[in-house]
Amino acid sequence: MIGLTGSRRIYMVIIVAVCVLIALVALLMRTDRPATATEGKVVFFCAAGMRLPVESIRSEYERERGVMIEVQYGGSNTLLNQLQISRIADLYLAADDAYLEIARDKGLIKETIPIASMRPVIVVPAGNPKGIHSIDDLLRENISVALGNPDQAAIGKRTREVLRKSGHWEKLEIHTTENGVFKPTVPDVANSVKIGSVDAAVVWSATASQYPELETIRTPELDAGASVITVGATAFSQSPALALDFARYLAGSNRGLPVFESTGYEPVDGDPWEKYPEITFFSGSVNRGALEPIIKRFEQREGVLVNTVYNGCGILTAQMKAIDRKQESGFPDTYMACDTYYLDVVQDLFEDGLRVSDTEIVIVVAEGNPKNIKSLTDLTRPGIRLAIGQPDQCTIGILSKRLLEHAGLYHTLIENNVVTQTPTSSMLVPAVTTSAADAVLAYRTDTLAENAKLDVVAIDSPRAKATQPFAVSRSTEYKQISKRLLETIRNSRSDFESAGFIWRLNKEQTPEQ
């Protein structure tokens, strides 16, 4: 019996161990939990000319975060072709943002983060022994030239673009073919001058600064080719939050950007890098139904926290003004108003807004319309109980007031029919469903959840509409994250339309449109 009991115990231990193992595997395979910067690795396709700053940043990130960054260096166009074929990289950094645009158009890249700018320049040996000062000087018979291959390297592509515009390219291409060389990467181009195999070359200004034995010459034609280098997260990354964590590190004002600046790049105004970044988002209540799933997806992919505050826009703008006046913390990084009216109120505190969507203002009554209300005028009938928004607290309130004033009905309704004024739009429809009012003026989007209990009466007026703008705070430290939130909203048309909004944002729209 003792032996049998021991066997059973061993058997039970094995069963428990297997169950624990299965549970751990299931936990590891969950796809709904956000990635952290302590798991996996990031595959990074990077333009060869960025090797010096990137290697320094990569090693520091790996030390700080314990994450492996597997970098493949090459020409920007070569890497783009590999990205399209292999689809294995998490990040792609080109030496020219034109390649990122191509990658986005092909559906390869989802998010982008700018890092720094640079421009094409001529490099020659120190002392400029051949007296080269212009593009025309490169065409002299006794001058040999190295250029980047336009079909492989970003510097070659950009050189061809700007010199075609200036009228120099055709002659320089022939001259280089006969008296020089085309190279696949910008370091190869610079090294051709360093070792003396050519007299001059065209490279990026940041590359030139890494060669103290070379002299840099700027020209108006090449200055026109200034480029912003941008890192992009791929649409097929298996660890997007992890990839974006490293991308934010590369572009962090307190991490990667000083390294880029020390190696000759002109850094952009980047966000500070933090392990767990948080932004604050103020939004009018009407936007909640559309925004909640968008924000959830954004947080999951980015690995950031969006602290969203929904309320009446009058309340939100009053809060913003108070915070700004007292110079306290808590001012929002982004703001989406229920209507442009309540962005205009605080416009000096925000960048120009983009108009994302519209929603109608309608009369909402109980199912079957028992009071037979068909127009705004019918609301003035004796005994009709009307609920509207409070104009100093919410957008629906001020828009309803302006709508009724334009119709010449506001004061009559306030004196005889309005039984309540709510601080937010979300409180209006319940006034009808609970029989606290016979009718309300509300957004059509607020009626969708209770449409089986309601009837909606359209209002024949161009003023019966609200337009929802999105804007980024002028004072936010997190401009890049905030802009990526806007980009996520740009790509979320179906969420807005499902919530009853009329979509108006398009890719070509610029601020204030």
N, C-alpha and C positions, 0 to 999 in steps of 0.2 A: 504493500500500500504506500510505503514511504517513497519507493522508486516511482510509482505511478503518479503520486502527488507532485514529485519533482518534475516529471515530464510535462505534466499539465501546466506547472508554473512556467517552465521554459516556453511551452507553446503559447501561453497567454502573453508573455513578454514579447515574443516575436510578433503576435497579432497587434499588440499596442504599438510597437515600433513601426510596423507597416502603416498603421492608421495615421500615426504622427507624420510619417514621410509623405503619405498621400495628401494630408492637410497642408503641409509645407509647400508641396509642388503646386497645389491648387492656388495657394496664396500668391506664389511667385508668378503664376500664369494669369493672375487678374489683370485686366486691361483698363479697369476703371479707376485705378489708383494713380495719382500723379507720379511721374518719374522724379527721382531725387538725384542730386549731383554726387552720389556715392555709389552708383551702380552703372555697369555697362561701360561702353566707350563711345567716342564720337569719331566718325570718319569724316575727314576734312580735306576737300579739294581746294588747293590754294595756289594762286599765281606765284610763279617762281621768284619774281622780284620782291615779294613780301617776306622771303625766308628769314632775313635778319631779325626784324621785329617779332615775327610770328614765333620763331623758335624760342626767343626769350620769354614771350608771354605764355606760350604753351607749357614750357617747363615749370614756370611759376604756378600756373593753374593746376597742373598735375600734382605739384607738391601741396598746394593749398586745399585742393578738393578731392584728391585721391582718385581722379578719373583719367583714363588713358585717352589721349588725343592722337589718332593715327592720321598723319598728314601725308598727302600726296601732292608734290609740287610739279608744276608744268606750265606751259603756255595757257593763257586764259581760254582761247578758243579750243585748244586741244582738250583741256579739262571739261569744257562745256560739252564737247562731243562724247567724251567718256561718261559724263554724267547722264546724258540722254540714253546711252547704250546700257551701262551697267546698273544705274539706279541704286547704287549702294551707299552713296555719300549722304551725310546728314547736313553738311554745310558746304557752301561754295563761295569762295572769295576771289573775285576777278580784279584785275588791275584797271578796269574800266566799267562803269556802271551800265554801259550799253549792253554788255554781255548778260548782266542780271536781268535787263529788260527782255532780252531774247529768251532767257531761261523762264521768265514769268509767262511770256506769251506762249511758250511751249508747255506750260503747266508743270514745270520742274521745280519751281521755287514758290514758296508761299509767303514767307515774311522776309523783309530786308531791313538791315540796320546800317546806316552810313557810318564810316569810320574817319576818313580823312580825304584831303584833296591833294592833287599834284598836277604837274603840267609837263609836256614834252620839252626837252632842252637839248642843245648840242653839247657834247663833251669832247674835249681835246686834251692832249698831254699838258701838264703844268707848264706855264710859260707861253702856251699857244704858239709853238714854233712856226706853224704855217700861216699865221695871221688870219684865222677864220673868225668872222664876225657876223655872218649872215647866211641865209639859205643859198643865196647866189654863190657865195664862196665855196659851198660844197660841190658846186658844179664845175669848178676849175679842173683842168685836165690833170694837174699834178696832185689832186686830192683823192685819196681813197676813203670810202665811206662804208660803215656798217649800219644796217637798219634791221628792225624787227620784221620778221615775216608777217605780212598782214593777215595771212590765213592761219596763223598760229598764236602770235603774241599780241596782246592788247596795245602795246606801244607801236607796233607796226600798223595795226588797224587805224589807230587814232592819227598817226603821222600821215597815212594815206588820205584820211578824211580831210584834215586841215590843209594839206598842201595841194590837194585837188582844188579846193576853194580858192587858194592863192595863185593857182596856175603853175606850181612848181613840180607837181608830182610826176608827171609823165617823163620829164627830162631827168629828174633825180632817180627814178626807177631804172631807166636805161643806163645812167651813169653808174649806179651802184652795181648793176648786173655786170657791167664791163670792168669797173675799177674797184669793186668792193665785195661785200658779202651780205646776204640776208641770214639772220639767225632766228632760232625758234623761241628764245626767251630773252628778256631784257638783261639779265646778268651776262648772258653770252655776248650780247651786243656791247655792253660796257667793257667786258674783258678783252674784246678785240682791240680796243684803244689802249687798255692798260698794258697789254703785252706787245704793243707796237705793230700789230698786223694791219691796222688801218690808221689813217690820220684823224678821223673824226667819226662820231656816231650820234644818233638821236636816241636818247633814253628818257625815262621819267626823272623829274627833278629829285624825287626821293632816292632813286637809285644813284644818281650822281653824287649826292651828299655822302654816300657810303664809300666813295672812292677818293680819298684825300690826294692821291697822285694825279687826279684829273681836274681840269678846269671847266667850269660851266658857263655857257653862253645862252642867254635868253634872246628870243626874236619875237616880233609881233605875230608872225604867222603861227608859230608854235604855241605862244601864249593863249591863242584862241582855242587850243585843244585841252584846256584844263579839265581834269576828270575827278569825279568823286569815287573813291574805292568803297565798295559796299559788300557786306557779307550777307548771304541769303541762306535761310533754312529751307531744306528741300521738302516738297510736298509728300514725299514717301519715306521720310525719316521714321525709324522705329522708336526713337527716343526723342521726340521733339522738345520736351521741356529741358532735357539734358543738353541737347544741341543748342537751344536758345540761351541756356545758362552760360555756355562757353562763348557764344556770340556776344552776349551782353558784357561778358568779361573782356573780350577783345576790344569792344567799343566803350568800355567803362571809363569815365573821366578820372576815376581813382585807381584804375588798373591798366588796361591796355593802351589807352590814348597817350599817356606820357611816354611810353616806349616808342610808339609810332612817331611822336614829335621829336624825340631824341635822335631818331634815325632819318630825319629830314622831311617827314610828312607834315602837312598842315591839318591838325585834327579838327573835327567838327565839334559842335557843342553837344557833347554826349551826356547820357544819364550816368549817375554814379552806380557802380555795381554793388549789389547786396545779395546775400545768400537767399533771402526771402523777401523780395521787393513787394511793396504794397502801394496801391494808388487809391485815391478817393474819387468816387464818381457820384456827383449830384444829378438826379434825374427827376423830371416831373412825373407824377404818378401815372399819367396816361401811357407812358412808354413801357411800363413794367412788363406787360404781357409779352412784348416783342423782345425786350432786352434780357430777361432772365436766362433763357436758354443760350443766348449769344455769349453772355458773360461767363456762364458755366463752361462753355467750350473754350473760351479764351483763357480762363484760369488753368484749365486742364492742360492745354497745349503749351502755354507760356511758362507754367510753373510760378505764377504770381498770384497775389490776392487782390481782388477788386472790392474795396469797401463801398458798397452802393447804398446811397441814401435816397429813398423815394419820398416825395412830399409835394405839396402844392408849390408852384414856382414862386409865388409871392413870398411864401415862408422861406424858401431856399435862398432867394436873392437877398432878403433881409438878413439872413444868417451870414451870407457871403460878405455883405457890406460891413456887418459888425466885426467879423473876423479880420477883414482887411483893415478896417479903421483901427482896431486894437493891436494889429500886427501879431495876432495869435496863430498858433498852429491849427490845422484842421481845414484849411482852405482847399477846395476840391482841385484835383488835377484836371478833371474833365467835367463837362456839364452838357446835358441834353435837355433842353427846355421843351415844354408842351407847345410853345409857339414862339416865333421870332420876337414877339413883344417882350418876353421875359429874358431873352438874351440881350436885346437892346439896352435893357435897364442896367446891365453890368458889362456892357461890351468893352469898356476901357480895361477890364480885368482879364479879358480873354482875347485869344487870336480870332481872326475872322472865322465865322462859323460856316458849316456846310449844311444845307437844307436836305434832310434825309427823307422825310415822308410827310404826308398830309393825312388828316382825318376830318370827317364832317362833324358839324354840330347839328344835332337833330332834336326833335321833340320826342320824348319817350313817355308812353302811356301804358296802362295795364292792357293785358291781352284782350282783344276784341274792341278796344277803344271805347269803353262804356260812356264816356262824356262826349264822344263824337268830335274830338279836337282834330282839325285839319290844317290849321295855320297858326301863325303867331297871334293874329287878332283874336282867335278863339280863346286864347289864354286869358283874355281880359273879361270874359263873361263872369257875372256874379256867381260866387260859390266855387269857382275853379281854384284849387289849391296848387300853387306852383313852387317848386324848389329850384334854386339856381346856385351857382358857385359864388363864394364871397370874392368880390373883385380885388381886394387888397391882399388876398392870400393865395389864390390859384388862378391859373391861366383861363380855365373855363369860365371863371367868374368875370374877369375883365373882358373876355371876348363876348360873353353873353350880354354884358352891359352895353358894349359898343354896338352889338347887333340890334338890341332892343331900342337903344337911343336912335339909331339910324332909321328904325321903323316907327319912331315916335311913340313907343309904348312903355318905355322903361319906368317913368315916374308913376304912371297909372298902375302898372303891375306891382311896383314896390309898395304903393299905398294900399292896394286892395286885394292882391292875389298871392304875393310871395309869402309863404309860411315859414321858410327856412332858407338859410344861405350856408352852404357847407365849405369847409376849408380846403377840401381836395375833390377832384373829379370822381374818385372812386366811391365817394359817399352819396352820390346823387341817385344812381339807379336803384339802390336799396330803398330810397324814399318811396318809389313806386311799388316795388315788390312787397313792402310792408304796409302799404296803404297810408303812409304818412303824407303823401301828396298825390294829386291826380295826374300831375305831369311834371317833368323835369326837362331842363335843357342840358344835354350831356353829349359826350363824344360817342359816335357810332361804335367805336372800338370797345367802349365800356358796356355795350349792350349784349355782346356776343355770348357771354357766359350764362345769361338769363333770357336768351331770346325766345324760349318756349313760353315764358310768362309775360312777354312784353310785345307791344306793337311800336314801330318806329315811324314817325312822320317826318319826311324830308322838308327842309326849309329852303324856299326859293330865294336865295340871296347869296351873292358872292362873299359876304362877310361870315357866312355859316361854315367856316373852315379854319382849321388850325394847322400850322406848318411847324414841324419839329426840327430844330437845328442842333447840331453837335459842335462843340468848341473845346479847344485845349487852353488851359490857363496860361497866361503870360509868365506866371511866377513858378510854375511847376519845375521840379528837378527832373521829372520823368517825361520829358517831351517825346522821346522815342517810343517808350512803352505806350504813351497816350496816343500817339499817331498810329501805332499798330492796332490799338483797340478800335480806332476809327476805321482802319483798313479791314478789320474783321467785320465791323458793321456794314461796310461797303459791300462785302461779299455775303450778306445775310438777308437778301431781299425776301426770300421765302418766309423767313421768320416774321417779318413785318407784315407781309400780305396775309399770312395765316392769322395774325392778330387783328386783321381788319383795316390795316393802314393802306394808303395809296402810295406806292413807291415813287420817289422822284429823283433819287440820287443815281448818278451814272459816273463812269470812270473819268469822263472828260470834265466833269463839273469842277469849278474852281470856287474858292471861298466867296461868299456873298451871293452866289447864284441860287 
